[in-house]
Amino acid sequence: MPLIDPGKKAPAFSLKDQNGKTHRLDDHKGRPVVLYFYPKDDTPGCTKEACAFRDNLPRFKTNKAAVLGVSILDEASKGRFAGKYDLNFPLLADEDHAVAEKYGAWQQRSLYGHKFMGIARTTYLIGADGKVARRWDKVKVDKHVDEVLEAVDAL
């Protein structure tokens, strides 16, 4: 499925986090949601990104914004990742990549000439109205959280 353009309604989802708690987009009605898709738990780029969100979580909370990370590994993997790096926000297990597909983050990727399907690092800012306010494609981890914070502040 294609990426979702700003102004369009964000697709509903229901996924479990690292503690087995179910999270739905509807749980956050009336407040902004940062929904970021990352390729794999406990890899260098994904760890750097997750730790940047962790370190800036108080700044997101001033705008009542929820931060949710999504990747395809299971709840146990998310639990190990969260525990190892003290990640204090929900990491959602999208094992069958259904949510990543709905959001267009499940894409053909290439590594050393080998093509495969996987999650492309993508971030959505969903407004309090449930519509996509902003989208970042092919995210570069450095300074990304600052860009997202600026967009949340601008809502």
C-alpha positions in Angstrom: 0.0 0.0 0.0 1.2 3.6 -0.6 2.4 6.0 2.1 -0.4 8.1 3.6 -0.3 11.7 2.6 -0.8 14.6 5.1 -4.5 15.5 5.4 -5.6 11.9 5.1 -7.1 9.9 7.9 -4.6 7.7 9.7 -5.5 4.0 9.5 -6.8 2.4 12.7 -4.5 -0.2 14.4 -4.4 -2.5 17.4 -1.0 -3.8 18.5 0.6 -5.1 21.7 3.6 -3.5 23.2 6.7 -4.9 25.0 4.6 -5.5 28.1 1.7 -7.2 26.3 -0.6 -4.2 26.6 -2.7 -3.5 23.6 -2.5 0.0 22.0 -5.0 1.4 19.5 -4.8 4.6 17.6 -8.3 5.5 19.1 -6.8 5.3 22.6 -5.1 8.7 21.7 -8.0 10.6 20.3 -7.8 14.3 20.9 -4.0 14.3 21.2 -1.1 14.1 18.7 0.6 10.8 18.1 4.1 10.2 16.8 4.1 6.9 15.1 7.5 5.8 14.0 8.3 2.7 12.0 11.8 1.2 12.5 13.4 -1.8 10.8 14.6 -3.9 13.8 15.1 -4.0 17.5 18.5 -3.5 19.0 20.4 -2.5 15.8 22.6 0.6 15.8 20.4 3.0 13.9 17.2 1.8 15.5 18.8 2.0 19.0 20.0 5.6 18.3 16.5 6.6 17.1 14.7 5.0 20.1 17.1 6.5 22.6 16.6 10.0 21.1 12.8 9.6 21.5 13.4 8.3 25.0 15.6 11.3 25.9 13.1 13.8 24.5 9.9 12.2 25.8 9.4 15.0 28.4 9.4 17.5 25.6 6.7 15.5 23.7 4.6 15.3 26.9 4.4 19.1 27.2 2.2 18.9 24.0 0.4 15.7 25.3 1.9 13.9 22.3 2.2 10.1 22.5 5.2 8.4 21.0 4.8 4.9 19.6 7.5 2.8 17.9 6.5 0.0 15.5 8.6 -2.9 14.0 8.0 -6.4 13.0 9.7 -8.4 15.8 7.6 -10.0 18.6 6.7 -8.6 22.1 9.6 -10.5 23.7 12.1 -8.9 21.4 10.6 -5.5 22.2 10.8 -6.3 25.9 14.5 -7.1 25.7 15.2 -3.9 23.6 13.2 -1.7 26.0 14.8 -3.2 29.0 18.4 -2.9 27.7 18.0 0.8 26.8 15.5 1.9 29.4 12.9 2.7 26.7 9.9 4.2 28.5 7.4 4.4 25.7 5.4 1.7 23.9 7.3 -0.4 21.3 4.6 -2.1 19.2 5.0 -5.6 17.8 3.7 -5.7 14.2 4.8 -9.3 13.6 2.7 -9.9 10.4 3.6 -6.3 9.2 -0.1 -5.6 8.6 0.1 -2.1 10.2 3.4 -1.3 8.4 1.6 -2.2 5.2 -1.4 0.0 6.0 1.0 2.9 6.5 3.1 2.2 3.4 6.2 1.5 5.5 6.5 -2.1 4.3 8.6 -1.7 1.3 11.1 -3.4 -1.0 14.5 -2.8 0.4 18.0 -3.6 -0.8 21.2 -4.5 1.1 24.4 -5.4 -0.7 22.5 -6.0 -3.9 20.0 -8.4 -2.2 16.3 -7.3 -2.4 13.9 -8.1 0.3 10.7 -6.7 1.9 11.1 -4.9 5.2 10.2 -1.8 7.1 11.5 1.5 5.7 12.3 4.0 8.4 9.2 6.2 8.3 7.6 8.6 10.9 4.1 9.9 10.9 2.8 12.8 13.0 -1.0 12.2 13.5 -2.9 15.2 14.7 -5.5 15.3 17.5 -8.1 15.0 14.7 -6.8 11.6 13.6 -5.4 12.9 10.3 -1.8 12.7 9.2 -0.3 16.1 9.9 3.2 15.3 8.6 5.2 12.4 7.3 9.0 11.8 7.1 10.2 9.2 4.6 13.6 7.5 4.5 14.4 9.0 7.9 18.0 9.9 8.8 18.3 9.3 12.5 20.5 12.3 13.3 18.4 15.4 14.2 15.1 13.5 13.3 13.6 13.8 16.8 14.3 17.6 16.8 12.4 17.9 13.5 9.5 15.9 14.9 9.4 18.0 18.0 9.2 21.2 15.9 6.3 19.8 14.0 4.5 18.8 17.2 5.1 22.3 18.6 3.6 23.8 15.4 0.3 21.8 15.7 
